[in-house]
Amino acid sequence: MTLAQIASERLENSKRAVGLIILCFLVFLPCKGMAQGNDDILIGLTAEFGHTTSTSAQAIEMGILTAIDEINARGGVLGGRKIGLIIHDNRSVPARAVSGLRMLADNENVVAVFGGKFSPVMLEMKNEAEKLDIPLLDPWAAADNIISVPANGSYVFRLSLKDSWALDSMVEYASQQGWSQLGLLVPNNAWGRSSKAAAARAVDGQATISIVSESWYNWGDASLFNLYGAMIASGVDAVLMVANEGEGAQFVQAAASHPEDVRVPLISHWGISGGDFAALTGESLHQVDLSVVQTFTFANRSDDRAVDVLNRAGQLFELTGPADIPSQVGFAHAYDLTHILALSIETSGSTSRSAIRTALEHVENYSGLVRYFDRPFSASLHEALRSSDVFMGRFLENGMIVAIDP
């Protein structure tokens, strides 16, 4: 069975397991279990549901729906108004995402729109959201310049990683392990350029660590075997890998196909956790020293908030355990962003998008799933997370990611 066939089969099984039905392709409909009334307050989501190997959109949807279920069970917002969700499949195509954002914004009941995993897509949506004056919430895409707050303000807010934090953590981890001659693998797009710049900053001025080899690839490339071979030939002792699940799996398989004595560790950006990476890589995953940047995992979480969220998600989506939640950073970030959005609606006292934008900058004291936020956003800072939220993790056999002990 080919890599694409494995990914397709596992993705379909995952969708059935969590009870998710993608309802919107060319039209917008209320999401499963959300009967839309005239007084409903709606959240939009345009993400990569139709992408062959990605599970990130499904994770984001699950996180939003879990938070919505909690909010509505407590009586909704603004004196009893329920929140609903409508979704759009942008298939990871920027033009489709922009078109979807425009259609969602045309619905006067939609107060904000969530995006998905891909930075090039989110960057195009960012420009459109500023023109449309609609809050755009980023639970995943990591390119640094997605978030910028000009003097006249911005409608874009992120609760997620950013590339500079990711590469700082990856380089720091390499240094801690004593790996000094690094290779850099990046995609030939905005995410790759953002990551390359971040990697250069991370090693700048350091006497004991440097990037000695650099390779670029295109999304959809059939093989990355030669790129791994070139890295080895250049004398690297570890590779900084910036990749999503498809190309990342190819690179891991390329590494595993080389003799054990010439394999080098792979330190990965978190894009690979946006799909069923354990299924895509198979046995190769356990033959390579692979670490991955993360900001959240349900592994070893036994606190009341995590247990309550898992129980609710389990009931909503018929889960058997936390390992059934795919791409857990997307779930957790979207869950917390939805609650912060609901608090901003209450703070603003209205469904005015401009009022909600302003209120998002003034939400305080939110105890979230990722962590406690004393003030997620401000007028000058639309990043809810900090570099201290980033950690390195490893994949378990069931696909869960566990933090590497510092």
N, C-alpha and C positions, 0 to 999 in steps of 0.2 A: 504494500500500500504506500502511495506517495505521501510526502509531507503535507501537501495540500489536502489530500483525501482524509488523512488523519485529523487535520485541523477542522475540516468541514464536519466530519462525523462527530468529533468531540464537542464542537460548538453547538450543533443541533441538539445533542444529548443534554448539554448544559442548559440550553434554553428550555427544553421540556422539563428538566429536573426542577428548575426554579419557578416554573409556571409562568414564564414571561411570553407574551404574545406581542410581536411588533405590529402595531395596528396602523401605522401611518407611513405610507410611501409617497404617494402623490397627493394625498389629501390629509387633513388633520382631523383626528377623532379623539374623544376622551380615552384615556388609557384604561386598561383593564381594571374593573372594580370602581371606576370613577364616573358615576352618572353625572353629567353636566347639567346644572340648572342655571337659570338666568342670573342668579346672584353669586355663582361660583367665582372664586378668584383663581386664575389659572397660572401655572408655571409652564413654560415651554422648554423643550429639550431637543436640540438638533445634534445628533452624534452619529458615529460610524457603525450603526447597526448592521449594515449590509457588507461590512468588511469581512473578508473570508476567515481570518484567524483571530480577530479581536473579540475579547469579552469585556472590554472596558465600557462600552456603551450600556451593556446589560447591567454591569455593576453600578454605574452611575444611576441608571433608572431604578434599580432596587434600593439604593440609598435614599433617593428622593421619595419613593413611595413609602418606605418604612417611616421616614420622618413625617410625611403627610398623614399617614395612618395615626401616628401619635398625636399630631396637632389636631386633627379632626375629632379624635376620640375625646379630647379635652374641651371640645366645643368650637374648634375652628379659630378664626380671628375676627376682629372688628364686630364683636357682639354676636357671633354665631355663624358667620359665613364660612363655608367649607372651601378647602383648597383642592384643586384638581390638577392633573398633568396631561399635557398633549405632547406627542413626540413626532419627530421628523427624522427620517433616515437620510443623512447626507452622504453616506457611503465613503466617507473620508475625502470627498471632493470639495475643494474650497468654493467653487461656484455654486454647487448645490447647497452648501451650508449657508452662504449669503442669501440665496433665494429663499431657503427655509426660514432664515431669521426675518426676512422681510414679511413673509406670509404670517409668521407668528406675531410679529409686531402689528400687523393689520387687525388682529383680533384684540379689541379694546379690553377684553377681560384678562389678557396676558400681561402680568406685571413685571416679569423678568424672564430671561432665557438662559438656560444652561448650555454650555458647549461640551465637547468631548476631549479625546486624548491628543489629537494631532495638532502640534504647534503651527504648521503652515496654514491649517484650516482656521484655527483660532485667531491668528493674526489678521486674516481677511475679515473674519467676523467682527473683530475689534473695531476696525475702521468703519464698518457699517453700523455697528451699535452706537458709536458716537454720533453718527449722522441721524440715526433714528431716535436718539434720546431714550433708549431702553436699557435697563440694567442687564449686563452680560456677566454671568457668573462662571468662573473657570475652576472646575474641580480636578483638573489633571494637566493640561498642556503647560509645558515648562519653559518655553523660550523666554529669556529675561525681558525682552521688550514688549511682551504682551501687556505688561503693567507699566504704565507711565501716567503720572498725574500732572497735567499742565495747570497753569494758573487758573484757568476757567473750569477746572474739574474734569472728572472722567466718569463714564458709566460702566467701566470694566473693573471687576473685583475678582481676586484669586484667593482660594484656600487650597494651596497645592505647593509642590516643589517648584524651584526655579533652577535653570541649568547651572548657574554659577555656584549655587549651594551643592548641587549634585557633583560637579566636577571637583570642587574643593574637597568634598568628603571622599571621593574616589582617589584623588591624589594623596590625601592625608593617610588613607588606609594603606595605599601602596608603600608610602614612606614608613609607616609603622611596621610593615612586614619586611622591610629591607629591600624592596624592589626599586631600583633607581633608574633603569633604562626602560622607559615606557613607550609602547606603541599606542597610537590613537586611531580608532576606527569610527568614522562618522558618515552619516548619509549626506548626499549631495542636495541639500535643501536648507530651508531657514533654520530648522532645528539643528542640523549639522554645523552650520556656520556659527550659530549661537553657542553650541557646545565647544567648538574649536576655540573660539575666543575665550570662553570660560576656562578651558584647559590651559591655554597659554598664560592667563592671569594666575592660575593656581600654581604653576611651576616657576613663574617669573621671580627671579632673585634668589631662588633656592640653589645652593651649591651642590646638594647631594642627590638631586632628582631632576630628570629632564625627559622631554619627549624626543625620541631619536628616530621614530618612523611614523608616518602618517598615511592612511589609506582612506579613500572615499569610495562609496558605492551608491548605486541608485536603488530606490525602492522597487522591488520586483525583480531584481537581478536573480538569475537562475542558480548561480553558485558563487560562494565567497571563498572557495577552497584556495585559490591562488593568492588571495589577499592574506590569508593566514600564513601560507608558506613564505610570502615576502616578509611578513613580520618576523618570523623565525629567522630567516636569513639575515635580517638586519641586526640581530643580536639583542632583541628586547628580552627583558625578564618578566614582563607582565604587559597586558593590553588593556587600555581603557576602551571599553566597547559602548558606543552610543547606538542603540538599535531597538527596534520593536521586536515583537515575538517571532515573526517570520524570518527576518534576516538574522536575528540573534540566534535562532535555532540552527540555521545554516552554519553560522560561524562556530558554534559549540560542536556541531557534528564534524566540521572541518578539523577542529582541534583534536577531537577524540580519534579521528582517523590517522593522526600522526603517531609515531612511536612515543611511548610514555616518557622516554628520557628527553624528548625535545619539546614536550608540551609546556606551555607557560600559563600562569594564572590569568583569568579573565575577570576584570572588575567592571561591572556593567551599570549603565544608567538604568532607570526603572522601566523603560519602554517594554522590556521583555516580560514584565509582569502584567501587561495589558492583554494577555491571551493565555491559553492553557499551555504554558511553556513546558511543563513536565511531559505532556503528551506529545508535543511537537519534537522534543529532543530525544525522548525515549531513554535508552541506556546510556547514551552519550552524556547526559546530564550528570551522571554519577562517576564519569571517567575524567572529568575536568574540574579543576579548582575554580569554581565560579562564585562570586559574591555580587550582590545587587543592592543599589541604593533604594531605600524605602522611607516612608514617613509614618506608616501604620501597618499593624498586623493584629489579627485576633488571636494569634498564638500566645498562649500563656496569659491571656486576659481573663481574670476571674472577678473583676470588680463589678459592682451592681449595674453600672451603666452599660457595660459591655454585655453582661448576661441578659439584661432586659432587652437590649437591641437585638441580640441573637434570638431570643425567644420570640419576639414579635416578627422578625424577618422569617424565622422558621415557620411560623403559622401562616404568614402571608404567601410564602413561596414553596411550602412543603419541603423544607430543607432537613437533612438528617444530621447536620453538624456544620461548624464554621468552614470546613474545607469546601462545602458546596457553594460558598459565596466566592465568585470569581473576582479577580483583580481588586483585592480588598481595599487598596488605597482609594480607588475610585468610589467605592461604596461609602467609606467613612467620610471622605471629603464632601461628597454630595449630600450625605445625611446632615453633617454639621452646617453646610451652606444653606440647606433648606430651612433648618431651624433659625439660623441667623436672619434669613430673609423674612420668615414669619415674624420674628421680633421686630424687624424694621417696619413691616406693615403695621403692626400694632403701635409702634413708636410714632409713625407718621400719621396714624389715624385716618388713612385714606388709601386708595389704590392708585393715586397719582404716581406715575413712574419717576418724575423728578423729585417728588417728596420722598419716595422710597429710596432713591439714590442717596439723598441727603441723610436719611435716617440710617442707612447702612453704615455710615461713617460715625454713628453715635451709639450703636448697640454696645452695651456693657455687660460684664459679668455673666457670660454664657458658659456653662459647664458642659462641654461637648464630649463626643466620643473620642476624637483625636486627643484632646486635652482641654483644660480650662482656658478660656479666653477672657482676659479682663477687658479688652477692647479689640475685637477682631480687626476693625478698619478705622481709619481716621481720614480727615480731609486731605492729608499729605501722604498717606500710606495705604494702598489698597491691597497689600499682601497680609493675609491673616497668619500664615506660618512664619517661622524664623529658621535660620540655619541650624539652630540647636535642636530642631524637630527631626533632623535627618539622621538616619542610622544605616549601617550596612547589615544585610541579611543574607541568608542562604535558603535555597529551596529544600523542602522536605519531599519525601517520596510521594505524598498525597497532593503536592502542588502548593501547600501552604508555605509561607516564608517566615522564618524565625530569625530574630535579631542575633547577630554575632556578638558575643560578649566583648566589651571593650578591653 
